[in-house]
Amino acid sequence: MTVVAAYNIKGGVGKTSVSVNLAWLAAESGARVLLWDLDPQGAATYMLRIKPKIKGGGRKLVHGKTDPRELLKGTDHERLDLLPADFSYRNMDLALDETKRPTRRLARVIEQLAGEYDLVVLDCPPAISLASESIFEAADVLLVPLIPSPLSLRTFDQLRAFVTTQVPDPPRILAFFSMTDGRRTVHREVIESLAGDDDVLRTAIPYASAVERMAVNRRPLADFAARSRAGTAYAQLWEELRARI
Amino acid sequence: MTPPATQLLLPDGLAAAAVADALAAELPIVTQRAHAIERTFWDTFDGRVHGAGLALVAAAGRLVLSDAATSTEHASAPVGRTARRLFAGDLPAGPPVTEMRALTPVVRVRSRFLPINVLDDIGKIVVRLRVEEPVAQLAGKRLEPLPARLHITGVRGYDRDFERVLAHFDIALGLVAATRPVQDDAMRAAGLRAGGTSSKLKLQLDPGERADAAAVTIARRLLEIIELNLPGTLADTDSEFLHDLRVAVRRSRALQRELAGVFPPEPLRAFRDGFKHLQLITGPTRDLDVQLLEFGDLAATLPESEAADVVPLRWLLDDHLRAARAAMVRELGSDRTTGLLRNWAEVLDGLVDSDETGRPDAARPIGEVAGERIAKVYARMVKTGGRIGDDSPAAALHDLRKKGKELRYLLEFFASLYPPDVVKPMVASLKGLQDVLGRFQDREVQADLLRSLGDDVAALEGGAPALMAMGVLVQQLLAEQAAARAEFHDSFTAFAAKEQRALVKKTFAP
């Protein structure tokens, strides 16, 4: 079972879109997939038409008092299940802080599902916090969407430095460019500057209205616009990621 | 946690589209495009996959092992379209139910599926339905439509919706659950038994019936088992066809010996010779089959550095097996064999009505005759076994084993005449003894076989190291034989215990 966390300190960079689309594409390719929507905003849960609520809330879950298997919801894809978001996740740091070894708690929840899934995708909230550190320990791969801007690169460097120096058994970090606009010089220059970086995937996800329509249609791109420019890019991104994990 | 799933049978003549129309009026549904799937169901001759509640299905180039009732997939692997025989090692990982038996295609089904999803108020799928219209593809390209069925599969976390939809079909439409999977329907349509072909006796006798009538019932079933296993033996589908054929031949011989008083003496002598001949002509192939089936385990006892040395021996055994099999196939296909089986069937057909001269037990109740025989063979075993000591020759143990087989067969033939709480423990203690005696004799046979190949192995390229490795194997076999002999005393004591003797006397003796 491989755990991939879509993570970035910043919000609005495409974490939920990549989480939902990659989870769906992985399920399409035959894998048994779990998507855990860790963001209290519950956007991934909303896109999959599922109620953003879990019995007992996030605190009981990370304290080991709820069986995660009882909280899972099947999606419209037979091989993709969701552990839904819950508004109580906004207090995840507090809940984790009440436990021993708080940075291991999310990994423990996921370990209970070993054997049921080939891939677990975590849609993470935008922050750097105790919950983030718990995510770093649980994940095999941190998948980092980057908007091609100089400040994004700086944040990415900070993240790399933190994860590699502060996290025991750190996850592999793989970034990709998200919401790219080929007409913008800065985007082209930033993408070019990381062209040979082994931590950066080659596939970029273009800025496209089809991605925004996911929230309107409440479906992954692969389900309603697989052949759109963004849909094709996500499929390429999944293939590239699959080859790396 | 797998989502709940069930299958309901649709009434005759109800088309998939009509089902969708009927549902649309009652439930929020979306119908998807229909598609067809062709599946070939595989199993062993004796239906081990089916017996384990599993289904092994080849479709679209993949072989999938799944739960027969719920279709939950356990494992899958690629399979070629031309594959006609597979063994456990070719299978996707899963319960090793097939052991040494070959898997072959049993029945082919082409199904048209119409997927229908039941949605909730925000358009999310909460229950998956599939209307299946299956057609069995039988021999000679004959097509046989099978009862259509409705698959209902829940979605994890939406159990209430599943129950609601199920209740709708149950209450509103009165559909009933499909009690067997589609492949069973297809097998019935093809005239096959869904659970495969058993080589077990499964006899039901009446203690008051004439002994010759009971003997005919038993002998006919044994003859049926021989004939069922003959094609697989000739085609070398797997080693168990020959094994089951030989067991049926041995049982037939035991019946001819033990119930000799129900058969006319003169033809019986010829049939006893004929069945003995069948036993002889199949022996060398079976011995080599056993040697090769156990070769891996035996070779594994060698030090790692010598494991590869026995490869030439394996080749030689394969060569010998090929030659033995060719000779056996010739004999089994001969007029002598076919005539023997045909004539035996004719004798059985006319036995009960034939003259009773020379058949003193023919009209006696079978309960009486069987009890006499079981008590007598048991007593003889207790007597001869009791005489066996540490210095007794191997032949004494071999003889006891033969008698043990005779007793085992009698207990199997006549199990239905006696209380299971007497027969079962008796069979268990006999089995314990026979296992020891069997190991004692089999190891000797295997060691003798290896020794007999010594000159041939020495003449092969790489023969010298193979010969040395064979020496180790022979020693290993003889050590196992000695270990079996050491266990004899305890297993015989259990078999001949005072309580057991008293029970045998009470149950079987006249």
Interface residues (C-beta under 8 A of the other chain):
Chain A: L48 R49 I50 R69 L71 L72 K73 G74 T75 D76 E78 D81 R218
Chain B: M1 P3 N117 D120 I122 G123 K124 I125 R128 G154 V155 R156 G157 Y158
